[in-house]
Amino acid sequence: MKSKILLALLCGVAAMSGTTAAADTLQDVKNRGNLACGVSTGNAGFSAPDDKGEWTGLDVDFCHAVAAAVFGDPAKVKYNSLSSKVRFTALQSGEIDILSRQTTWTASREGGLGLMFAGVIYYDGQGFMINSKKIPGVASAKDLSGATACVLTGTTGELNMADYFKANQIEFTPVVFEKIEEAKAAYDSGRCDVYTDDQSNLYSVRLSLASPSDHVVLPEVISKEPVGPVVRQGDDKWLNIVKWTYYALVQAEEFGITQANVEDMKNSPNPDIKRLLGQEAGTTIGSDFGLSNDFVVNVIKAVGNYGEMFERNIGQQSPLKIERGKNALWTQGGLQYAMPFR
């Protein structure tokens, strides 16, 4: 009897494993006819609707890039606006195919939530912003004893802030919100003395405040916040598609391939460039992923290379004017580095 029970249990485990292995997000996306992409509730430069209601930003462009890789058409994306609190549930449940919403890569999220990060689209770090007119003379986060702090719930920022203030023996009162808009409104109205989030978000938030010039981002960076696109565990094929779309954007910048010259670059004598663009005889990189061999051409035509995406959305061509810093290519002293297309 015990052997029969054990056999039944083993068969059950095998069946569950087979179900996981059979996951085919790519086919589901193709059958549906669009990519379901989870974005923020509104964060300028990364994912926010413009004055026409169209979603724009670095994270949005990445979803366009994946859609271009799969369909050859960057417009085949359906956006789902998600708060920090519900974003992982939406991905786990299959409501979205990819989460592209400034989400920090951590061990607990991969180990405990059944998720996989496909790359680091932006290297960030948590900081603090204050209204210098309301609390003058504050030059450091260590001067914030007794402050009230606006923070988003369900984020690494909530935990980082508590750890930082505890380590530095600073008394504070957290004021927790689920949505960015709620936190911004509370801070702008003076309900909180300080607003804490990833530094990129702070610069984005500052632009939307009533008097942006009154607000100062303090110098402390209290955490590592590598943010990037997220998919469910159990579908390595889909993870590879998302991951290598990201690498294609970075590699294209390194090779000098742009949205404007990608067609001409298809004729490059450089074998590395020809291989990346699917023009080298015998190249099967795209088909190995279930895509066309020239999928990188479609990606670059749609959104340009990583540098073009960065500058257009959050860099010098944008209102945010964030410096490349750690997000420069490795050849320029930064951390952006693509794995080899071979």
Stockholm file with secondary structure:
# STOCKHOLM 1.0

chainA/1-342         MKSKILLALLCGVAAMSGTTAAADTLQDVKNRGNLACGVSTGNAGFSAPDDKGEWTGLDVDFCHAVAAAVFGDPAKVKYNSLSSKVRFTALQSGEIDILSRQTTWTASREGGLGLMFAGVIYYDGQGFMINSKKIPGVASAKDLSGATACVLTGTTGELNMADYFKANQIEFTPVVFEKIEEAKAAYDSGRCDVYTDDQSNLYSVRLSLASPSDHVVLPEVISKEPVGPVVRQGDDKWLNIVKWTYYALVQAEEFGITQANVEDMKNSPNPDIKRLLGQEAGTTIGSDFGLSNDFVVNVIKAVGNYGEMFERNIGQQSPLKIERGKNALWTQGGLQYAMPFR
#=GR chainA/1-342 SS CHHHHHHHHHHHHHHHHHHHHTCCHHHHHHHHTSEEEEECSCBTTTBEECTTSCEESHHHHHHHHHHHHHHSCTTCEEEEECCTTTHHHHHHTTSCSEECSCCBCCHHHHHHHCEEECCCSEEECEEEEEETTTSTTCCSGGGCTTEEEEEETTSHHHHHHHHHHHHTTCCEEEEEESSHHHHHHHHHTTSCSEEEEEHHHHHHHHHTSSSGGGEEECSCCCSCEEECCEEETTCHHHHHHHHHHHHHHHHHHHHTCCTTTHHHHTTCSCHHHHHHTTCSTTCCHHHHTTSCTTHHHHHHHHHCCHHHHHHHHTSTTSSSCCCCGGGSBGGGTSSBCCCCCC
#=GC SS_cons         CHHHHHHHHHHHHHHHHHHHHTCCHHHHHHHHTSEEEEECSCBTTTBEECTTSCEESHHHHHHHHHHHHHHSCTTCEEEEECCTTTHHHHHHTTSCSEECSCCBCCHHHHHHHCEEECCCSEEECEEEEEETTTSTTCCSGGGCTTEEEEEETTSHHHHHHHHHHHHTTCCEEEEEESSHHHHHHHHHTTSCSEEEEEHHHHHHHHHTSSSGGGEEECSCCCSCEEECCEEETTCHHHHHHHHHHHHHHHHHHHHTCCTTTHHHHTTCSCHHHHHHTTCSTTCCHHHHTTSCTTHHHHHHHHHCCHHHHHHHHTSTTSSSCCCCGGGSBGGGTSSBCCCCCC
//
